[in-house]
Amino acid sequence: MVTNSPGNCLRCKQSLGLLERITEDLTGVSVPGKGELCPNCYRNLSDEERAVYFGN
Ligand SMILES: [Zn+2]
């Protein structure tokens, strides 16, 4: 089973650890049971994508 390495955005795959080092404001948004989204992706999620990641 392949999982994303910790600290990478589920959507754009960029390293959240790297972002956090550059800008403290940019911390990942936890997706329960899946991983993390970067703040940019989280903000830009469509309703459909939000349902995929958060199951609502
Ligand atoms: Zn992202």
PDB file of the backbone (N, CA, C, O) and the ligand in Angstrom, with CONECT records:
HET     ZN  A 101       1
ATOM      1  N   MET A   1       0.846  -1.200   0.000  1.00  0.00           N
ATOM      2  CA  MET A   1       0.000   0.000   0.000  1.00  0.00           C
ATOM      3  C   MET A   1       0.883   1.251   0.000  1.00  0.00           C
ATOM      4  O   MET A   1       1.761   1.413   0.847  1.00  0.00           O
ATOM      5  N   VAL A   2       0.633   2.098  -0.939  1.00  0.00           N
ATOM      6  CA  VAL A   2       1.437   3.312  -1.070  1.00  0.00           C
ATOM      7  C   VAL A   2       0.715   4.473  -0.411  1.00  0.00           C
ATOM      8  O   VAL A   2      -0.460   4.718  -0.685  1.00  0.00           O
ATOM      9  N   THR A   3       1.401   5.173   0.440  1.00  0.00           N
ATOM     10  CA  THR A   3       0.823   6.358   1.065  1.00  0.00           C
ATOM     11  C   THR A   3       1.714   7.557   0.789  1.00  0.00           C
ATOM     12  O   THR A   3       2.911   7.410   0.543  1.00  0.00           O
ATOM     13  N   ASN A   4       1.136   8.717   0.830  1.00  0.00           N
ATOM     14  CA  ASN A   4       1.946   9.922   0.710  1.00  0.00           C
ATOM     15  C   ASN A   4       2.919  10.012   1.875  1.00  0.00           C
ATOM     16  O   ASN A   4       2.573   9.686   3.010  1.00  0.00           O
ATOM     17  N   SER A   5       4.099  10.443   1.598  1.00  0.00           N
ATOM     18  CA  SER A   5       5.004  10.689   2.708  1.00  0.00           C
ATOM     19  C   SER A   5       4.451  11.849   3.525  1.00  0.00           C
ATOM     20  O   SER A   5       3.835  12.764   2.978  1.00  0.00           O
ATOM     21  N   PRO A   6       4.669  11.808   4.811  1.00  0.00           N
ATOM     22  CA  PRO A   6       4.108  12.850   5.673  1.00  0.00           C
ATOM     23  C   PRO A   6       4.587  14.227   5.264  1.00  0.00           C
ATOM     24  O   PRO A   6       5.748  14.411   4.900  1.00  0.00           O
ATOM     25  N   GLY A   7       3.699  15.178   5.326  1.00  0.00           N
ATOM     26  CA  GLY A   7       4.102  16.542   5.063  1.00  0.00           C
ATOM     27  C   GLY A   7       3.970  16.976   3.625  1.00  0.00           C
ATOM     28  O   GLY A   7       4.403  18.070   3.264  1.00  0.00           O
ATOM     29  N   ASN A   8       3.360  16.113   2.774  1.00  0.00           N
ATOM     30  CA  ASN A   8       3.117  16.535   1.401  1.00  0.00           C
ATOM     31  C   ASN A   8       1.625  16.749   1.177  1.00  0.00           C
ATOM     32  O   ASN A   8       0.792  15.967   1.634  1.00  0.00           O
ATOM     33  N   CYS A   9       1.310  17.820   0.469  1.00  0.00           N
ATOM     34  CA  CYS A   9      -0.087  18.122   0.177  1.00  0.00           C
ATOM     35  C   CYS A   9      -0.714  17.002  -0.655  1.00  0.00           C
ATOM     36  O   CYS A   9      -0.110  16.525  -1.616  1.00  0.00           O
ATOM     37  N   LEU A  10      -1.915  16.588  -0.286  1.00  0.00           N
ATOM     38  CA  LEU A  10      -2.605  15.516  -0.996  1.00  0.00           C
ATOM     39  C   LEU A  10      -2.969  15.922  -2.419  1.00  0.00           C
ATOM     40  O   LEU A  10      -3.096  15.068  -3.296  1.00  0.00           O
ATOM     41  N   ARG A  11      -3.134  17.190  -2.647  1.00  0.00           N
ATOM     42  CA  ARG A  11      -3.685  17.667  -3.915  1.00  0.00           C
ATOM     43  C   ARG A  11      -2.579  18.086  -4.884  1.00  0.00           C
ATOM     44  O   ARG A  11      -2.571  17.649  -6.034  1.00  0.00           O
ATOM     45  N   CYS A  12      -1.670  18.906  -4.445  1.00  0.00           N
ATOM     46  CA  CYS A  12      -0.624  19.398  -5.350  1.00  0.00           C
ATOM     47  C   CYS A  12       0.731  18.756  -5.081  1.00  0.00           C
ATOM     48  O   CYS A  12       1.687  18.974  -5.825  1.00  0.00           O
ATOM     49  N   LYS A  13       0.810  17.959  -4.011  1.00  0.00           N
ATOM     50  CA  LYS A  13       2.005  17.171  -3.678  1.00  0.00           C
ATOM     51  C   LYS A  13       3.199  18.005  -3.238  1.00  0.00           C
ATOM     52  O   LYS A  13       4.288  17.465  -3.043  1.00  0.00           O
ATOM     53  N   GLN A  14       3.019  19.285  -3.080  1.00  0.00           N
ATOM     54  CA  GLN A  14       4.171  20.054  -2.633  1.00  0.00           C
ATOM     55  C   GLN A  14       4.430  19.794  -1.150  1.00  0.00           C
ATOM     56  O   GLN A  14       3.531  19.431  -0.392  1.00  0.00           O
ATOM     57  N   SER A  15       5.659  19.987  -0.777  1.00  0.00           N
ATOM     58  CA  SER A  15       6.067  19.690   0.587  1.00  0.00           C
ATOM     59  C   SER A  15       5.569  20.759   1.546  1.00  0.00           C
ATOM     60  O   SER A  15       5.909  21.936   1.422  1.00  0.00           O
ATOM     61  N   LEU A  16       4.761  20.330   2.497  1.00  0.00           N
ATOM     62  CA  LEU A  16       4.280  21.275   3.496  1.00  0.00           C
ATOM     63  C   LEU A  16       5.377  21.624   4.484  1.00  0.00           C
ATOM     64  O   LEU A  16       5.398  22.726   5.032  1.00  0.00           O
ATOM     65  N   GLY A  17       6.274  20.701   4.708  1.00  0.00           N
ATOM     66  CA  GLY A  17       7.392  20.983   5.599  1.00  0.00           C
ATOM     67  C   GLY A  17       8.219  22.140   5.085  1.00  0.00           C
ATOM     68  O   GLY A  17       8.676  22.990   5.849  1.00  0.00           O
ATOM     69  N   LEU A  18       8.407  22.159   3.756  1.00  0.00           N
ATOM     70  CA  LEU A  18       9.173  23.235   3.136  1.00  0.00           C
ATOM     71  C   LEU A  18       8.437  24.563   3.288  1.00  0.00           C
ATOM     72  O   LEU A  18       9.035  25.580   3.640  1.00  0.00           O
ATOM     73  N   LEU A  19       7.142  24.541   3.022  1.00  0.00           N
ATOM     74  CA  LEU A  19       6.341  25.748   3.187  1.00  0.00           C
ATOM     75  C   LEU A  19       6.435  26.287   4.605  1.00  0.00           C
ATOM     76  O   LEU A  19       6.592  27.487   4.832  1.00  0.00           O
ATOM     77  N   GLU A  20       6.333  25.365   5.549  1.00  0.00           N
ATOM     78  CA  GLU A  20       6.348  25.791   6.946  1.00  0.00           C
ATOM     79  C   GLU A  20       7.655  26.469   7.303  1.00  0.00           C
ATOM     80  O   GLU A  20       7.707  27.385   8.124  1.00  0.00           O
ATOM     81  N   ARG A  21       8.725  25.983   6.650  1.00  0.00           N
ATOM     82  CA  ARG A  21      10.013  26.596   6.946  1.00  0.00           C
ATOM     83  C   ARG A  21      10.077  28.011   6.397  1.00  0.00           C
ATOM     84  O   ARG A  21      10.699  28.883   7.004  1.00  0.00           O
ATOM     85  N   ILE A  22       9.443  28.249   5.258  1.00  0.00           N
ATOM     86  CA  ILE A  22       9.511  29.565   4.625  1.00  0.00           C
ATOM     87  C   ILE A  22       8.569  30.550   5.315  1.00  0.00           C
ATOM     88  O   ILE A  22       8.963  31.668   5.649  1.00  0.00           O
ATOM     89  N   THR A  23       7.350  30.136   5.521  1.00  0.00           N
ATOM     90  CA  THR A  23       6.342  31.029   6.079  1.00  0.00           C
ATOM     91  C   THR A  23       5.564  30.332   7.185  1.00  0.00           C
ATOM     92  O   THR A  23       4.877  29.339   6.943  1.00  0.00           O
ATOM     93  N   GLU A  24       5.673  30.844   8.364  1.00  0.00           N
ATOM     94  CA  GLU A  24       5.029  30.185   9.500  1.00  0.00           C
ATOM     95  C   GLU A  24       3.514  30.151   9.370  1.00  0.00           C
ATOM     96  O   GLU A  24       2.853  29.273   9.925  1.00  0.00           O
ATOM     97  N   ASP A  25       2.974  31.107   8.637  1.00  0.00           N
ATOM     98  CA  ASP A  25       1.520  31.150   8.465  1.00  0.00           C
ATOM     99  C   ASP A  25       0.998  29.942   7.703  1.00  0.00           C
ATOM    100  O   ASP A  25      -0.137  29.510   7.907  1.00  0.00           O
ATOM    101  N   LEU A  26       1.839  29.397   6.819  1.00  0.00           N
ATOM    102  CA  LEU A  26       1.380  28.346   5.941  1.00  0.00           C
ATOM    103  C   LEU A  26       1.606  26.982   6.577  1.00  0.00           C
ATOM    104  O   LEU A  26       2.674  26.383   6.446  1.00  0.00           O
ATOM    105  N   THR A  27       0.605  26.520   7.249  1.00  0.00           N
ATOM    106  CA  THR A  27       0.676  25.188   7.825  1.00  0.00           C
ATOM    107  C   THR A  27      -0.370  24.323   7.167  1.00  0.00           C
ATOM    108  O   THR A  27      -1.406  24.810   6.714  1.00  0.00           O
ATOM    109  N   GLY A  28      -0.093  23.052   7.121  1.00  0.00           N
ATOM    110  CA  GLY A  28      -0.999  22.130   6.465  1.00  0.00           C
ATOM    111  C   GLY A  28      -2.316  22.006   7.199  1.00  0.00           C
ATOM    112  O   GLY A  28      -2.400  22.230   8.407  1.00  0.00           O
ATOM    113  N   VAL A  29      -3.345  21.645   6.448  1.00  0.00           N
ATOM    114  CA  VAL A  29      -4.656  21.379   7.016  1.00  0.00           C
ATOM    115  C   VAL A  29      -4.831  19.867   7.064  1.00  0.00           C
ATOM    116  O   VAL A  29      -4.775  19.199   6.032  1.00  0.00           O
ATOM    117  N   SER A  30      -5.036  19.338   8.235  1.00  0.00           N
ATOM    118  CA  SER A  30      -5.131  17.891   8.388  1.00  0.00           C
ATOM    119  C   SER A  30      -6.414  17.360   7.762  1.00  0.00           C
ATOM    120  O   SER A  30      -7.500  17.899   7.974  1.00  0.00           O
ATOM    121  N   VAL A  31      -6.263  16.298   6.993  1.00  0.00           N
ATOM    122  CA  VAL A  31      -7.406  15.573   6.460  1.00  0.00           C
ATOM    123  C   VAL A  31      -7.465  14.239   7.200  1.00  0.00           C
ATOM    124  O   VAL A  31      -6.578  13.402   7.032  1.00  0.00           O
ATOM    125  N   PRO A  32      -8.484  14.034   8.007  1.00  0.00           N
ATOM    126  CA  PRO A  32      -8.528  12.841   8.852  1.00  0.00           C
ATOM    127  C   PRO A  32      -8.373  11.547   8.054  1.00  0.00           C
ATOM    128  O   PRO A  32      -9.128  11.286   7.117  1.00  0.00           O
ATOM    129  N   GLY A  33      -7.392  10.753   8.439  1.00  0.00           N
ATOM    130  CA  GLY A  33      -7.191   9.457   7.822  1.00  0.00           C
ATOM    131  C   GLY A  33      -6.525   9.497   6.462  1.00  0.00           C
ATOM    132  O   GLY A  33      -6.293   8.444   5.868  1.00  0.00           O
ATOM    133  N   LYS A  34      -6.209  10.686   5.944  1.00  0.00           N
ATOM    134  CA  LYS A  34      -5.651  10.786   4.594  1.00  0.00           C
ATOM    135  C   LYS A  34      -4.308  11.475   4.559  1.00  0.00           C
ATOM    136  O   LYS A  34      -3.384  11.004   3.896  1.00  0.00           O
ATOM    137  N   GLY A  35      -4.188  12.582   5.261  1.00  0.00           N
ATOM    138  CA  GLY A  35      -2.923  13.320   5.221  1.00  0.00           C
ATOM    139  C   GLY A  35      -3.164  14.791   5.447  1.00  0.00           C
ATOM    140  O   GLY A  35      -3.873  15.180   6.375  1.00  0.00           O
ATOM    141  N   GLU A  36      -2.572  15.612   4.594  1.00  0.00           N
ATOM    142  CA  GLU A  36      -2.677  17.051   4.767  1.00  0.00           C
ATOM    143  C   GLU A  36      -2.858  17.749   3.430  1.00  0.00           C
ATOM    144  O   GLU A  36      -2.412  17.264   2.390  1.00  0.00           O
ATOM    145  N   LEU A  37      -3.512  18.882   3.476  1.00  0.00           N
ATOM    146  CA  LEU A  37      -3.590  19.777   2.320  1.00  0.00           C
ATOM    147  C   LEU A  37      -2.843  21.056   2.654  1.00  0.00           C
ATOM    148  O   LEU A  37      -2.830  21.493   3.804  1.00  0.00           O
ATOM    149  N   CYS A  38      -2.220  21.656   1.645  1.00  0.00           N
ATOM    150  CA  CYS A  38      -1.604  22.950   1.888  1.00  0.00           C
ATOM    151  C   CYS A  38      -2.721  23.995   1.971  1.00  0.00           C
ATOM    152  O   CYS A  38      -3.811  23.784   1.440  1.00  0.00           O
ATOM    153  N   PRO A  39      -2.451  25.113   2.631  1.00  0.00           N
ATOM    154  CA  PRO A  39      -3.491  26.132   2.821  1.00  0.00           C
ATOM    155  C   PRO A  39      -4.062  26.638   1.505  1.00  0.00           C
ATOM    156  O   PRO A  39      -5.252  26.936   1.404  1.00  0.00           O
ATOM    157  N   ASN A  40      -3.195  26.730   0.495  1.00  0.00           N
ATOM    158  CA  ASN A  40      -3.644  27.215  -0.809  1.00  0.00           C
ATOM    159  C   ASN A  40      -4.669  26.275  -1.422  1.00  0.00           C
ATOM    160  O   ASN A  40      -5.715  26.718  -1.894  1.00  0.00           O
ATOM    161  N   CYS A  41      -4.377  24.985  -1.419  1.00  0.00           N
ATOM    162  CA  CYS A  41      -5.324  24.010  -1.950  1.00  0.00           C
ATOM    163  C   CYS A  41      -6.595  23.982  -1.105  1.00  0.00           C
ATOM    164  O   CYS A  41      -7.704  23.909  -1.635  1.00  0.00           O
ATOM    165  N   TYR A  42      -6.426  24.040   0.186  1.00  0.00           N
ATOM    166  CA  TYR A  42      -7.586  23.995   1.077  1.00  0.00           C
ATOM    167  C   TYR A  42      -8.549  25.130   0.751  1.00  0.00           C
ATOM    168  O   TYR A  42      -9.764  24.937   0.715  1.00  0.00           O
ATOM    169  N   ARG A  43      -8.006  26.284   0.521  1.00  0.00           N
ATOM    170  CA  ARG A  43      -8.824  27.455   0.196  1.00  0.00           C
ATOM    171  C   ARG A  43      -9.510  27.305  -1.155  1.00  0.00           C
ATOM    172  O   ARG A  43     -10.611  27.814  -1.365  1.00  0.00           O
ATOM    173  N   ASN A  44      -8.851  26.605  -2.064  1.00  0.00           N
ATOM    174  CA  ASN A  44      -9.355  26.511  -3.431  1.00  0.00           C
ATOM    175  C   ASN A  44     -10.147  25.242  -3.713  1.00  0.00           C
ATOM    176  O   ASN A  44     -10.500  24.973  -4.861  1.00  0.00           O
ATOM    177  N   LEU A  45     -10.426  24.469  -2.687  1.00  0.00           N
ATOM    178  CA  LEU A  45     -11.190  23.237  -2.896  1.00  0.00           C
ATOM    179  C   LEU A  45     -12.592  23.548  -3.399  1.00  0.00           C
ATOM    180  O   LEU A  45     -13.262  24.455  -2.904  1.00  0.00           O
ATOM    181  N   SER A  46     -13.018  22.785  -4.383  1.00  0.00           N
ATOM    182  CA  SER A  46     -14.421  22.859  -4.771  1.00  0.00           C
ATOM    183  C   SER A  46     -15.239  22.052  -3.764  1.00  0.00           C
ATOM    184  O   SER A  46     -14.676  21.308  -2.962  1.00  0.00           O
ATOM    185  N   ASP A  47     -16.545  22.195  -3.803  1.00  0.00           N
ATOM    186  CA  ASP A  47     -17.381  21.411  -2.901  1.00  0.00           C
ATOM    187  C   ASP A  47     -17.152  19.920  -3.106  1.00  0.00           C
ATOM    188  O   ASP A  47     -17.119  19.143  -2.151  1.00  0.00           O
ATOM    189  N   GLU A  48     -16.994  19.534  -4.375  1.00  0.00           N
ATOM    190  CA  GLU A  48     -16.758  18.127  -4.686  1.00  0.00           C
ATOM    191  C   GLU A  48     -15.453  17.628  -4.080  1.00  0.00           C
ATOM    192  O   GLU A  48     -15.406  16.566  -3.460  1.00  0.00           O
ATOM    193  N   GLU A  49     -14.399  18.408  -4.268  1.00  0.00           N
ATOM    194  CA  GLU A  49     -13.097  18.015  -3.735  1.00  0.00           C
ATOM    195  C   GLU A  49     -13.138  17.981  -2.204  1.00  0.00           C
ATOM    196  O   GLU A  49     -12.555  17.090  -1.585  1.00  0.00           O
ATOM    197  N   ARG A  50     -13.800  18.916  -1.619  1.00  0.00           N
ATOM    198  CA  ARG A  50     -13.924  18.941  -0.173  1.00  0.00           C
ATOM    199  C   ARG A  50     -14.596  17.659   0.313  1.00  0.00           C
ATOM    200  O   ARG A  50     -14.206  17.080   1.327  1.00  0.00           O
ATOM    201  N   ALA A  51     -15.608  17.232  -0.430  1.00  0.00           N
ATOM    202  CA  ALA A  51     -16.310  15.997  -0.057  1.00  0.00           C
ATOM    203  C   ALA A  51     -15.383  14.795  -0.163  1.00  0.00           C
ATOM    204  O   ALA A  51     -15.443  13.883   0.661  1.00  0.00           O
ATOM    205  N   VAL A  52     -14.522  14.797  -1.185  1.00  0.00           N
ATOM    206  CA  VAL A  52     -13.586  13.696  -1.363  1.00  0.00           C
ATOM    207  C   VAL A  52     -12.615  13.638  -0.184  1.00  0.00           C
ATOM    208  O   VAL A  52     -12.353  12.569   0.367  1.00  0.00           O
ATOM    209  N   TYR A  53     -12.088  14.797   0.191  1.00  0.00           N
ATOM    210  CA  TYR A  53     -11.058  14.804   1.219  1.00  0.00           C
ATOM    211  C   TYR A  53     -11.638  14.700   2.626  1.00  0.00           C
ATOM    212  O   TYR A  53     -11.050  14.064   3.501  1.00  0.00           O
ATOM    213  N   PHE A  54     -12.777  15.318   2.836  1.00  0.00           N
ATOM    214  CA  PHE A  54     -13.306  15.369   4.196  1.00  0.00           C
ATOM    215  C   PHE A  54     -14.557  14.511   4.386  1.00  0.00           C
ATOM    216  O   PHE A  54     -15.061  14.384   5.501  1.00  0.00           O
ATOM    217  N   GLY A  55     -15.047  13.935   3.316  1.00  0.00           N
ATOM    218  CA  GLY A  55     -16.126  12.961   3.411  1.00  0.00           C
ATOM    219  C   GLY A  55     -17.480  13.521   3.815  1.00  0.00           C
ATOM    220  O   GLY A  55     -18.331  12.799   4.334  1.00  0.00           O
ATOM    221  N   ASN A  56     -17.670  14.806   3.573  1.00  0.00           N
ATOM    222  CA  ASN A  56     -18.991  15.373   3.862  1.00  0.00           C
ATOM    223  C   ASN A  56     -19.784  15.538   2.570  1.00  0.00           C
ATOM    224  O   ASN A  56     -20.924  16.002   2.600  1.00  0.00           O
TER     225      ASN A  56
HETATM  226 ZN    ZN A 101      -1.612  21.805  -2.207  1.00  0.00          ZN2+
END
